[in-house]
């Protein structure tokens, strides 16, 4: 390759639906990244909660290399050993009895929503088609999932959108009770809203959703695309609450950086996704399945899951100490290593202003809307990296305050 790609090439050759930072990372190891100039960063963004084991984890690299020399892709005209092993691992580790493999969270949620409507059609008739989700939720970028997501800005200009979709208020059970009826086929909810601001569900809310769904013979769908695979401190967040969904979607951390996703359900419900009803060309390909299985085997251990909780406390301690000095946060919240710091009234809407300052200090972070700083680091980030990352964040916050 004679031409070295630059950030300018993005503006020249790619559609403008993203606005990437000016730095171009070229190498990663653990929780560290290096850009084209050789500058080092600590990564607390994690590819938006994807790089659950950091960059180039030996177990994932090993699985990729080993499988890469055997078999990559067959399509679903055939099955393959890694896909079967991955599906069995997911079943053994969760409530599920059946697994559908695909390539992204949007695909998994699309499959879940189609399955919910098909199950209702099969068992109750075509009138049972209503779906309830929640304002400020996010479920993907397909036309179906973006409509179910409770943020109209993502569907504006793409209409007409799918119908029979209603939005209630998150953590407000009465708002659901006002909408749900016997024509409701499903309620879709994130156990913790991610893009909506890192807002955990309450125990009573999820228990109430389960009861309402049972009362009206509707399916309860948990979108665990962002909270799943150890991110919350358990393999899946539903396990914190003791509330079991009928369908669960998982992606992001599942592949540890490789595009992998899955929809999990029961034998009875999964039967409605019969031959020819749905599919994914790349879903369950051998290469991705081998990597995802390796990621699950590392993450689903007491050492890693207990470590997530310990790291959460360390991050919280540092965020609270920074806030004591600078008063920039109103609330620090989240579960495990998906954390959000809501900006105080004096810094309303300024979470995005932290990101370029953090980059200059050698730190990569995220936001969840304009008012929440979001952290989604590797689940195995070393404590020394947390200490250094928080020192860099404090320098960025100090500059934010000084410029205000």
WORA-V829144 format. One record per backbone hydrogen bond with DSSP energy under -1.0 kcal/mol. CO is the residue of the C=O (numbers start at 1). NH is the residue of the N-H. If there is no record, write none. Layout:
CO_NH ; CO_NH
This chain:
6_9 ; 7_10 ; 8_12 ; 9_13 ; 10_14 ; 24_36 ; 27_34 ; 29_32 ; 30_55 ; 31_43 ; 32_29 ; 33_41 ; 34_26 ; 34_27 ; 35_38 ; 39_35 ; 41_33 ; 42_364 ; 44_376 ; 45_48 ; 45_49 ; 46_50 ; 46_51 ; 50_52 ; 51_54 ; 52_379 ; 55_30 ; 57_61 ; 58_62 ; 59_63 ; 60_64 ; 61_65 ; 62_66 ; 63_67 ; 64_68 ; 67_70 ; 67_71 ; 72_287 ; 75_78 ; 80_84 ; 81_85 ; 82_86 ; 83_87 ; 84_88 ; 85_89 ; 86_90 ; 87_91 ; 88_92 ; 89_93 ; 98_265 ; 100_263 ; 102_261 ; 104_108 ; 105_109 ; 106_110 ; 107_111 ; 108_112 ; 109_113 ; 110_114 ; 111_115 ; 112_116 ; 113_117 ; 114_118 ; 115_119 ; 116_120 ; 117_121 ; 118_122 ; 119_123 ; 120_124 ; 120_125 ; 125_128 ; 127_129 ; 130_185 ; 130_186 ; 131_166 ; 132_188 ; 133_168 ; 134_137 ; 142_146 ; 143_147 ; 144_148 ; 145_149 ; 150_136 ; 151_154 ; 152_155 ; 152_156 ; 155_158 ; 164_131 ; 166_133 ; 168_135 ; 169_172 ; 173_177 ; 174_178 ; 176_179 ; 176_180 ; 181_184 ; 183_130 ; 185_219 ; 186_132 ; 187_221 ; 189_223 ; 191_201 ; 193_199 ; 194_197 ; 194_198 ; 199_193 ; 202_206 ; 203_207 ; 204_208 ; 205_209 ; 206_210 ; 207_211 ; 208_212 ; 209_213 ; 210_214 ; 211_215 ; 212_216 ; 213_218 ; 219_187 ; 220_246 ; 220_247 ; 221_189 ; 222_224 ; 222_249 ; 224_228 ; 230_233 ; 231_337 ; 235_229 ; 235_230 ; 236_239 ; 237_240 ; 238_242 ; 238_243 ; 247_222 ; 248_264 ; 249_224 ; 250_262 ; 251_254 ; 252_255 ; 255_258 ; 258_260 ; 261_102 ; 262_250 ; 263_100 ; 264_248 ; 265_97 ; 265_98 ; 266_270 ; 267_271 ; 269_272 ; 270_273 ; 272_274 ; 274_277 ; 282_285 ; 285_289 ; 286_290 ; 287_291 ; 288_292 ; 289_293 ; 290_294 ; 291_295 ; 292_296 ; 293_297 ; 294_298 ; 295_299 ; 296_300 ; 299_301 ; 301_305 ; 302_306 ; 303_307 ; 304_308 ; 305_309 ; 306_310 ; 307_311 ; 308_312 ; 309_313 ; 310_314 ; 311_315 ; 312_316 ; 313_317 ; 314_318 ; 315_319 ; 316_320 ; 317_321 ; 318_322 ; 319_323 ; 320_324 ; 321_325 ; 322_326 ; 323_327 ; 328_344 ; 331_342 ; 333_340 ; 335_338 ; 338_335 ; 339_375 ; 340_333 ; 341_373 ; 342_330 ; 342_331 ; 344_347 ; 345_348 ; 347_350 ; 351_354 ; 354_358 ; 355_359 ; 356_360 ; 357_361 ; 358_363 ; 359_362 ; 362_42 ; 364_44 ; 366_374 ; 370_351 ; 371_343 ; 372_368 ; 373_341 ; 374_366 ; 375_339 ; 378_381 ; 382_386 ; 383_387 ; 384_388 ; 385_389 ; 386_390 ; 387_391 ; 388_392 ; 389_393 ; 390_394 ; 391_395 ; 392_396 ; 393_397 ; 394_398 ; 395_399 ; 396_400 ; 397_401 ; 398_402 ; 399_403 ; 401_404
